[in-house]
Amino acid sequence: MSLALLADENIPGPVIRGLEAAGHDVLSVARAAAGINDLAVLDLARRTGRRLLTLDGDFGDLIFKHGEVPPVAVVYLRLHPIRNDEMLATALRVLAETPDGHFAAASREVTRLRPLRAWPLTQ
């Protein structure tokens, strides 16, 4: 299953290339709009219809505490220390198990899914 993804600036190039090699359509914030703030990242994900892949937990606060409108889905990887091979394997696993309309917070072993309140988006 190929997914449209927006890789936040903190997602390393080797991971992006691995996601692309797995068949995913990946737009990199670092390549497309380097330096934009988190609200602009959310907006870019929404406008392009992409799932957001990030290492930044602030997106959960923006969506759940501050009421920002979410994209299709958010995959927040909680990996420390960061190793590209483990990040790619975890991202591929979590992307496969995260349905539209959910925020996934994932470690190497566990994924917690939380429904996005504003999903589906209405125009």
C-alpha positions as a Python dict, from the first residue, in 0.01 Angstrom:
ca = {
    (1, 'M'): (0, 0, 0),
    (2, 'S'): (153, 328, -113),
    (3, 'L'): (91, 631, 108),
    (4, 'A'): (138, 1004, 53),
    (5, 'L'): (367, 1127, 331),
    (6, 'L'): (507, 1457, 450),
    (7, 'A'): (840, 1396, 623),
    (8, 'D'): (912, 1663, 883),
    (9, 'E'): (1257, 1826, 872),
    (10, 'N'): (1377, 1598, 1151),
    (11, 'I'): (1334, 1281, 942),
    (12, 'P'): (1678, 1183, 810),
    (13, 'G'): (1745, 1150, 437),
    (14, 'P'): (1824, 776, 453),
    (15, 'V'): (1484, 714, 613),
    (16, 'I'): (1308, 920, 345),
    (17, 'R'): (1489, 727, 72),
    (18, 'G'): (1393, 398, 241),
    (19, 'L'): (1027, 504, 251),
    (20, 'E'): (1044, 597, -117),
    (21, 'A'): (1210, 264, -200),
    (22, 'A'): (918, 94, -21),
    (23, 'G'): (683, 266, -267),
    (24, 'H'): (563, 565, -65),
    (25, 'D'): (523, 913, -213),
    (26, 'V'): (732, 1126, 24),
    (27, 'L'): (745, 1505, 27),
    (28, 'S'): (1028, 1630, 248),
    (29, 'V'): (980, 1955, 440),
    (30, 'A'): (1358, 2000, 428),
    (31, 'R'): (1348, 1995, 47),
    (32, 'A'): (1014, 2167, -15),
    (33, 'A'): (996, 2437, 252),
    (34, 'A'): (1295, 2429, 488),
    (35, 'G'): (1261, 2629, 806),
    (36, 'I'): (881, 2658, 819),
    (37, 'N'): (719, 2646, 1162),
    (38, 'D'): (502, 2364, 1294),
    (39, 'L'): (173, 2535, 1200),
    (40, 'A'): (295, 2571, 842),
    (41, 'V'): (399, 2202, 843),
    (42, 'L'): (45, 2103, 950),
    (43, 'D'): (-99, 2328, 680),
    (44, 'L'): (129, 2177, 415),
    (45, 'A'): (27, 1824, 518),
    (46, 'R'): (-342, 1919, 502),
    (47, 'R'): (-317, 2103, 168),
    (48, 'T'): (-130, 1816, 4),
    (49, 'G'): (-343, 1539, 159),
    (50, 'R'): (-43, 1373, 323),
    (51, 'R'): (17, 1189, 648),
    (52, 'L'): (271, 1372, 865),
    (53, 'L'): (574, 1171, 978),
    (54, 'T'): (768, 1341, 1258),
    (55, 'L'): (994, 1308, 1560),
    (56, 'D'): (837, 1622, 1711),
    (57, 'G'): (582, 1571, 1988),
    (58, 'D'): (466, 1933, 1959),
    (59, 'F'): (221, 1831, 1686),
    (60, 'G'): (17, 1640, 1943),
    (61, 'D'): (-8, 1954, 2155),
    (62, 'L'): (-105, 2168, 1857),
    (63, 'I'): (-381, 1928, 1754),
    (64, 'F'): (-517, 1804, 2087),
    (65, 'K'): (-453, 2099, 2321),
    (66, 'H'): (-474, 2394, 2084),
    (67, 'G'): (-736, 2265, 1841),
    (68, 'E'): (-533, 2291, 1521),
    (69, 'V'): (-692, 2106, 1231),
    (70, 'P'): (-500, 1784, 1166),
    (71, 'P'): (-389, 1630, 838),
    (72, 'V'): (-506, 1285, 724),
    (73, 'A'): (-299, 1122, 1000),
    (74, 'V'): (7, 1193, 1213),
    (75, 'V'): (280, 941, 1291),
    (76, 'Y'): (498, 1060, 1579),
    (77, 'L'): (805, 842, 1627),
    (78, 'R'): (941, 839, 1982),
    (79, 'L'): (1282, 686, 1921),
    (80, 'H'): (1586, 753, 2139),
    (81, 'P'): (1859, 710, 2048),
    (82, 'I'): (1782, 759, 1682),
    (83, 'R'): (1917, 496, 1441),
    (84, 'N'): (1814, 525, 1077),
    (85, 'D'): (1761, 151, 1023),
    (86, 'E'): (1537, 122, 1329),
    (87, 'M'): (1353, 442, 1240),
    (88, 'L'): (1274, 313, 892),
    (89, 'A'): (1156, -25, 1020),
    (90, 'T'): (940, 141, 1287),
    (91, 'A'): (797, 395, 1042),
    (92, 'L'): (702, 123, 793),
    (93, 'R'): (532, -81, 1067),
    (94, 'V'): (344, 213, 1214),
    (95, 'L'): (234, 352, 878),
    (96, 'A'): (84, 13, 792),
    (97, 'E'): (-115, -1, 1116),
    (98, 'T'): (-235, 362, 1135),
    (99, 'P'): (-572, 429, 973),
    (100, 'D'): (-677, 767, 837),
    (101, 'G'): (-804, 1002, 1107),
    (102, 'H'): (-559, 892, 1376),
    (103, 'F'): (-256, 1020, 1563),
    (104, 'A'): (-2, 744, 1622),
    (105, 'A'): (265, 776, 1891),
    (106, 'A'): (512, 495, 1840),
    (107, 'S'): (819, 353, 2005),
    (108, 'R'): (1018, 63, 1866),
    (109, 'E'): (779, -186, 2024),
    (110, 'V'): (445, -14, 2088),
    (111, 'T'): (208, 208, 1895),
    (112, 'R'): (-67, 407, 2062),
    (113, 'L'): (-346, 529, 1835),
    (114, 'R'): (-569, 822, 1918),
    (115, 'P'): (-857, 938, 1696),
    (116, 'L'): (-830, 1289, 1555),
    (117, 'R'): (-1136, 1487, 1664),
    (118, 'A'): (-1158, 1697, 1349),
    (119, 'W'): (-1153, 1397, 1116),
    (120, 'P'): (-1296, 1366, 859),
    (121, 'L'): (-1236, 1722, 750),
    (122, 'T'): (-1540, 1908, 628),
    (123, 'Q'): (-1518, 2189, 377),
}
